[in-house]
Amino acid sequence: MANLGSPARTLRGLLRELRYMNAATGRPYRDTAAYRYLVKAFRAHRVTSEKLCRAQHELHFQAATYLCLLRSVREHVALHQEFHSKGERSVEESAGLVGLKLPHQPGGKGWEP
């Protein structure tokens, strides 16, 4: 099995994503059913004195997978909002979007304004 890090770190990551999701509603994340479920599940599957606690490892793997999903969805939404087409863009805006600058054309004799 791949190294997942500590369960506490995974729980903190899940709670951070839960805060991000509830920031839009203005409601405290600790009042949600998801928070209560996560804390209850992690407390129920603490490391025991057994050498191999399969249920604890399965929960940790599922939690890490779900954390990856939540982060990916949040980052996807942020990228979609930034780069989604907002109608017709000028050439300068399109070039700036990918980090380029248009060449400056000097004015003077023979150049059109």
C-alpha positions as CSV (number, residue, x, y, z in Angstrom):
1,M,0.0,0.0,0.0
2,A,1.3,3.5,-0.8
3,N,2.4,5.8,2.0
4,L,-0.6,7.9,2.9
5,G,0.9,10.0,5.6
6,S,-0.6,10.2,9.1
7,P,-4.3,9.9,9.6
8,A,-4.3,13.2,11.6
9,R,-2.9,15.0,8.6
10,T,-5.6,13.5,6.4
11,L,-8.3,14.5,8.8
12,R,-7.0,18.0,9.0
13,G,-7.0,18.2,5.2
14,L,-10.6,16.9,5.0
15,L,-11.7,19.5,7.6
16,R,-9.9,22.3,5.7
17,E,-11.8,21.3,2.5
18,L,-15.0,21.2,4.5
19,R,-14.3,24.8,5.7
20,Y,-13.7,25.9,2.1
21,M,-17.0,24.4,1.0
22,N,-18.9,26.0,3.9
23,A,-17.3,29.4,3.5
24,A,-19.8,30.4,0.9
25,T,-22.8,29.6,3.1
26,G,-21.4,31.5,6.1
27,R,-22.4,28.6,8.4
28,P,-19.8,27.2,10.8
29,Y,-18.4,23.9,9.4
30,R,-18.5,22.3,12.9
31,D,-22.3,22.4,12.8
32,T,-22.5,20.1,9.7
33,A,-23.3,16.5,9.6
34,A,-20.2,15.8,7.5
35,Y,-18.0,17.2,10.3
36,R,-19.6,15.1,12.9
37,Y,-19.4,12.0,10.7
38,L,-15.7,12.5,9.9
39,V,-14.7,13.0,13.5
40,K,-16.7,10.1,14.7
41,A,-15.3,7.8,12.1
42,F,-11.7,8.8,12.8
43,R,-12.2,8.3,16.5
44,A,-13.8,4.9,16.0
45,H,-10.9,3.7,13.8
46,R,-7.9,4.8,15.9
47,V,-4.8,2.7,15.9
48,T,-5.1,-0.2,18.3
49,S,-2.5,-2.5,19.9
50,E,-2.9,-4.9,16.9
51,K,0.0,-5.2,14.5
52,L,-2.3,-4.8,11.5
53,C,-5.5,-2.9,11.9
54,R,-7.1,-3.4,8.5
55,A,-10.2,-1.4,9.1
56,Q,-8.1,1.6,10.2
57,H,-6.0,1.4,7.0
58,E,-9.1,1.0,4.8
59,L,-10.7,4.1,6.4
60,H,-7.4,6.1,6.0
61,F,-7.1,5.1,2.3
62,Q,-10.8,6.0,1.6
63,A,-10.3,9.3,3.5
64,A,-7.2,10.1,1.5
65,T,-8.9,9.3,-1.8
66,Y,-11.9,11.5,-0.8
67,L,-9.5,14.3,0.2
68,C,-7.8,14.1,-3.2
69,L,-11.3,14.3,-4.9
70,L,-12.3,17.4,-2.9
71,R,-9.1,19.2,-3.6
72,S,-9.2,18.4,-7.3
73,V,-12.8,19.6,-7.6
74,R,-12.0,22.9,-5.7
75,E,-9.0,23.5,-7.9
76,H,-10.9,22.6,-11.1
77,V,-13.6,25.1,-10.2
78,A,-11.0,27.8,-9.5
79,L,-9.3,27.2,-12.9
80,H,-12.6,27.1,-14.7
81,Q,-13.7,30.4,-13.3
82,E,-10.3,32.0,-14.2
83,F,-10.0,30.7,-17.8
84,H,-13.7,30.1,-18.8
85,S,-14.6,32.2,-21.8
86,K,-16.2,35.4,-20.8
87,G,-17.2,36.4,-24.3
88,E,-14.8,37.8,-26.9
89,R,-11.4,38.8,-25.6
90,S,-9.0,41.2,-27.2
91,V,-5.7,40.0,-28.6
92,E,-3.8,41.7,-25.7
93,E,-6.0,40.0,-23.1
94,S,-5.5,36.6,-24.7
95,A,-1.8,37.0,-24.9
96,G,-1.6,38.2,-21.3
97,L,-3.7,35.1,-20.3
98,V,-0.8,32.8,-21.3
99,G,2.0,35.2,-20.2
100,L,2.9,36.8,-23.5
101,K,3.2,40.4,-24.5
102,L,2.5,41.8,-28.0
103,P,5.3,43.5,-29.7
104,H,5.2,47.3,-29.6
105,Q,4.9,48.9,-33.0
106,P,6.7,52.3,-33.1
107,G,4.7,55.2,-34.5
108,G,6.2,57.4,-37.2
109,K,6.4,57.8,-40.9
110,G,5.0,54.9,-42.8
111,W,3.2,53.3,-39.9
112,E,-0.6,53.3,-39.7
113,P,-2.1,54.6,-36.5
